[in-house]
Amino acid sequence: MSVDGLNVLDDKQAIDTHAHQPTSEFLHDAGGQMMQDAADRFGSEMETWSYEEMIEEYHDAGVGKAVLLGWDAETNTGNPPVPNDYVAEVRDEHPEFFIGFGSVDPLKDDCVEEAIRCVEDLDLSGFKFQQIAQGFDPSQPEYEQLFDTIEDLGVPVVFHGGNSTLGACSPGGRGLQVKYGNPMLIDDVAARHPELQILIAHPAYPWEKEQLAICQQKGNVYMDLSGWMPRYIDDQVLHYAKSLLKDKVMFGTDYPMLEPEPWLEQFAELDFSEEVQRKILRENAVDFFGLD
């Protein structure tokens, strides 16, 4: 790898389990004002660039694959989705690099049919849910048919975990409700759907302890470290990542909000054994996503 201290993978490259589009489809259209609020809060620009530039940046950092996530929170936010067909098209243009994940809006009447179409027609590899943006509690019975269907389809799901910077510091947070990011709501889904492989995205601030407990107790629940630079991740999360949960924690950035090279440089500064580095940066993702 090109990042100091991360040559433990030799010729095997890292896998980013959590990336978004660096284009207007995500940042401006789907993100809208709530994304601009987040950018303003942290002093960043909503710049866009091409997928070729994105892939070059990843390769320079020693990352060989990234999970590209769909987005559909149209009912709750009024913003257009990142269409699943678009995610599939980008994946097809760069099949060696992207793993495509669809998104369905659970508040739409056709969400079950769209989930089936994503897998059977578009050959997408799983689903991403952002419960705060989508405005739903996944533990509620009205979503059981959707999760039954995804479990039957045999693909994994990514749930958002913890607070969200979307709508940050705006009046009423643009109406977004942080409570839907509590991982205890995901625990109910995992208990009722034991064959559904679940990845909780981000250290789930302020519910990190709940997240760790769920990952430890539920064999079908995992977590990634995306959305936080490593030096800001809670110490208890890092302790579990290098010990009890070393087989269930994965590398992720939340690109383009965070970029791979600075994330990996900070990760290399942590006191992780070479064995655990290999697991977090690549091996756990290979197992979870069923990669060769």
N, C-alpha and C positions, 0 to 999 in steps of 0.2 A: 504494500500500500504506500501511497505517496505521503501520508501524514505520519510525522515522527511518532514512534512508539506503537504503531499499529501494524507492524509487519508480521504480526502473529497469524494473519490469514494466508500468508505466502501468496500463491497465485489465485486464491479464492477471494472474491470481492464481497464487500459488505452489502447488505440489503436494507434499504430504507422502507419501513413498513407504513409510512404516513406522509404522502406528498399530494399537493394540490396543483392545479394548473397555474403557470406563471403568466397567464393570458387574461384578456378582458372577460372571457366567458365566466371565470371564477371571481376575479378580483373586483371587477366593476359591475357586471350584470347580476350574478348571483349574490355577491357580497353587498353591493349597494352602499347605502349610507352607514349601515351598521359596521361594515368593513372599514369604511373611511374613519369612523369613530375610533376603531382599534388602532389604525395607523396613526391618527392624530395623537392618541394617548401615549404612544411609544415613540413618537417622533420619526416615523418612517414614511417613505413615499410609496404610492400605489403604482410603481412602475411595472411595465410588462416587458416580456422578452419571449423568444421563440423556444420551442422544444429542443431544437438542435443546440441552442446555447445552454439550456438546462442540462441536457445529457452530457455535454462537454464538461460543464462544471462538476457534475457528479463523477465522471470518469477521472478527472484531475484529482478528485478527493479520494479515489479508490473505491467508489461505490458502483456496483455493477447492475443493480436492479432497484426499482422503486415501485411501490404500490400507488397507482394513480387513482384518486378517489372521486367518485361522482358526488353530486350535491343537488338535493331537491327539498327546499323548505318553502316552496311557493305559497302554500295555503296560509302559513303562519306569518310570513314576512311580506308577501306580495311581490317578491323578487323572482325573476325567471330562474329555472334550474340550469345546472350544467347538464345537458341532455345525455342520457345513457348512450345514445347512438354516437354522440361526439366522443365520449370516453373510449368507446370501442374503436372508433376511427383512428384516434391517436395511438391506441395500443397496436392496431394493425399496421400503422406506419412505422412503429418502433417496437416490434414484437420481442426483440432480445432484451429490451430494457424495461418496458412497462408491464406491470400486472394490473389489469383493469378491474376496478370495483365499481359497481353501479350504486345508485341511490334511488330509493322510492320514498315518496311523501306518504307517511302512514295516515294522514288526514284525507287523502284522495280516495275516491270510491274504487279506482282501478288499481290500487297499490299491489294487490295480490297478483293480478294478471300481469302487471308490469314486472314484478319480481320474476315470474316464470319466463317472460320474454327476455329479460336480461341474461338469464342463464342458458335457456334453450335456443334462442335465436341469435343473441349477441355474443355468447360464449364468455361473458364476464365471470370473474373468479370469486365474487363475493359482494357484500353490501356494506355501505357506510351509513350510520345514523348519527345525526347531530341533534340530540333531543332538545337542547335549549333553543336552537334556531328553528327546529321543526315544531316545537311547542307540544310535546307529548310525553306521557309517562309510559314507558314500555312495559311496565308491570300490569297495566290495566287489561281487563279481559277482552276489550274490543280489538286488541291487536294480536290475540292468540292465533287467529287464522293466518295472519301474515307470517308469524314466526314458525308455526306448524309447516307452512309451505316452504320457507327457507330451509328448515331442518330437513324436510323431505328432499329438497334439491341437493343437499349434501355440500353446501358451500359455507364458508365462515362469514361472520359479521364483525364489523368494527363499530363499537359504541363510543361516543364522546364521554370522557370522564372528567368531572370537576367543573370549576368555573369556566367562563368564556370571556374573552376580551371583546367579543362582538358587542357593539353598542356602548362601549366603555365611556363612562362619565356623561352620557347623554341623558336628557330628562326621562326618567323611568326606564333607562337602559333600552330604549326602543321597544318596550313591552316584553322583552325577553326575560324569562324566569330561570334563575340559576338553579333552582331546586331540581330541575329535570336532569342536571348533571350529577346527581348523587348516585354513586355506583350501587347503593343498596337496591335501587330500582332494577338494575341489571341482574342482581343476585336472584331476584324472583324469576326472571326469564331463564337464567341458567339452570335453576332448580327444576323448572317445568319442561325444559328442553335439553336433556342430558347429552344428546347427540349433536347439538348445535355448538360449534366451536366459536368462542367469543374472545375478541381482543378489545380490551379497554384502552382507548387512546389517551395518552398523557398521564403523568402523575396527577391523581385526581384531587388537587387542592380545592377545598380544605378537608377533603375526605380521604386522605392518603391511607390512614389506618384501616378504614373500612375496605378500601380497595385491596390492600395487602391481605386482609383477612379472607376476602372473597377468593382471591387468586390462590391462596393456600388451601382453602376448603373445597373449592369447586375444580375438579379435574379438567373441565372444559373451558375455564376462563384464564386468560393471559393478559399481559399489559405491555405497553410500550413506553418509551421515555420521551416521546415527541412533545413539542410545544414548550419545552424548558431547556435552557442551556445547562449542561451538566453541573456546573458549579452552583447553580441555584436549586437543584433538586434536593428535596428533603433528605436528611441524613439517614432516616430510618428506611426510606425507599432504597437508597443505595446499599444499605446494610443487607436488606432482604435480597436485593438483586445479585449480590455476590455470594449469597449463602442459600437460604431456604428456597428462594424462587429463581435460582440461577438458570433453570430450564424453562422458565415461563416469562422472562423479560426480554424485550426486543428493542433494537435501535430504530428510532424514527426522528424525523426533523420537524414536520409541519411546514415543509417547503411551500411557498417561497417566504413565509414569515421567518423561518430559520433556515440557514443554508448548511450544507453538509460539512464543508471543510472546517469552519470554526467550531461546529459541534464536536466533530471527531478530535480536534486538537484538544479541547477541554476534557473530553472523555479519556484521552490518553494520559492526562494528569492525575486521574483517580487511581486509587490503590486497588486495582482489579487484577487478578491473576490472568495469565495468558489463556488458560482454559475458559474462564468466564468471559473474557473479551471475545473469544471465538463464538461462544454460545450467543451472546447478546448481539454481536454485530452480524452474524450470519446463520449459525446452525439452528437456532430456535425458530427463525423465520422459515428456513428450508423445511423443517418438520411441520410447522403450523400451516404453511401454504401448500404443502405437498409438492415441493419443487424437486427436480432431479439434482 
